[in-house]
Amino acid sequence: MAKTERKRPTTAKKRLTGEVARAVKAALDKKATDVVVLDLRNTPAFTDFFILCSGNSTRQVKAIADAVEEALRAAKIRPAHTEGYDKGEWILMDYFSFIVHVFSPQMRLFYSLERLWGDAERIDVTDEPPVAAKARA
């Protein structure tokens, strides 16, 4: 792809599964910043989506992770694995079909997952929670 050609971010409407939309909404409710969903379904990735977001302090990073876990637990969805909660700099929550990454701004810049997974379709999320995709028959 030439430098002048850029992948346009897509809107989140009708693109996200119910669980992903629920996690994004929970993060937004806790004032997460720079919320991005990477659609990895057309890449050789081990999951379908990455949800990336940032909190401005370790307390906010933990609050965002807690809110995501609580919102999904209400839907009887639990993470298979969680890492990084104690330090609160980068919390990873693995839900198999999607992974939630909650970063401090410094850690997000350092690891730059958006660049690392540059082949993924990027779905920028505004302050409005995304609309969940309807289940396919």
N, C-alpha and C positions, 0 to 999 in steps of 0.2 A: 504494500500500500504506500503510495507516495505521501510525502509530508503534507501536501495540500489536501489530500483525501483523509478525512477523519471519520471514524465511526461515530455516528450520531447517537447520543444517549436516547434511549427509548423511554416512554412513560411507563409507569408501573401498572396502569389499568389493564385488567384482563390478562395479566402475565404471571402473576404469582399464585402459588398454591395457598390454600387457606392457612396452613401452619406458618408459612413464610410471611404472609400478610399479617397474621396475628403477632408474630415476633417483631416485625417492623413497627407495628402500631404501639406495642409495649415500649419499644426503645424511644419512639417519638414522644410518647407520654411522659417519659423521664427526661425530655429535652436533649436527647442524643443529637450530636451534630454530624454533618457530612455523612448522612446515611446513604449507603449505596448497596444495591443488590447486584451481584455478578451471576449471570445465568451461565452455568457451566455445562448445560446439557449437550451442547455441540462441541465439547472439548473432551480430551481423554482424561477427565477428572474423576475422582473417586466419589463425588457427590454432585447433586444437581444445582445447588445454589450456595453462595457465600453471602451472608449479610455482614456488612462492614459498617461500623459506626464508632464515634468517639465520644468520650466524656472529658470534661475539663479538669477533673481531679480524680484521685483514686476512689474517693467516696462516691462520686457520680458514676464512675465506671462500674463499681460494684452495684450501685442502685439500678443501673440499666440492666445488668446481668440478672439481678434479682427479679426485676419486673418482667423480663422475657421469660425466665423460668416459671414464675408464678402464672403468667398468662397462658403458657403452654400446658402447665400442669392442670389448670382448670379444664383444659380440653383433653386431659388424660394422656398428654405427651410429655415424656421425660427424656432428658439428655442421656445418651449412652455414656458420655464421658465429659467431664469439665476440667479445664486446666487453668491455672494462673489466678484463681480467685484470691488467694492469700496476699499476693503482691498488689493486685489491682492495677497493673500496668497494661496487661493484655489478657483478657479472659476469653477463652475458646470454649464454646459449648457445641458438642457434636450431637446432632439429631439424625444422623445417617443420611437422610435425603437433603439436608441442608446443615450448614455450620454457621454459627453466630460468632463473630469476632467483635469484641468491645475493647477499644484501644484508648490509651492516653494519646494525646496528639503527638508526643515525641516518638512513641513506639510505632504508631501508624506510619509516620514519616520514615522511620528507620527500616521497617520491614516492607513497606510499599507493596502490599498484596495486589493492588489495582494494576501496578506495572508488571508484577510477576505473572499475573493471570490476564495479560493484555489481550489474549485471544477471546476472552469471554465477552459476551454481550453485557454491557453496563446499563443498569436501570437506576437512574438517579431518582431519589425519593425526596419529595418536597415535604413541607410541614403537614400536608394532607396525607393521612394514611392511605396506602394503596388499596385498590379493590381486589378482592380475592377472585381468582379464576373459578368459574363454575365447574363442578365435577363433570367429567366427560362420561357419557353413557356407554 
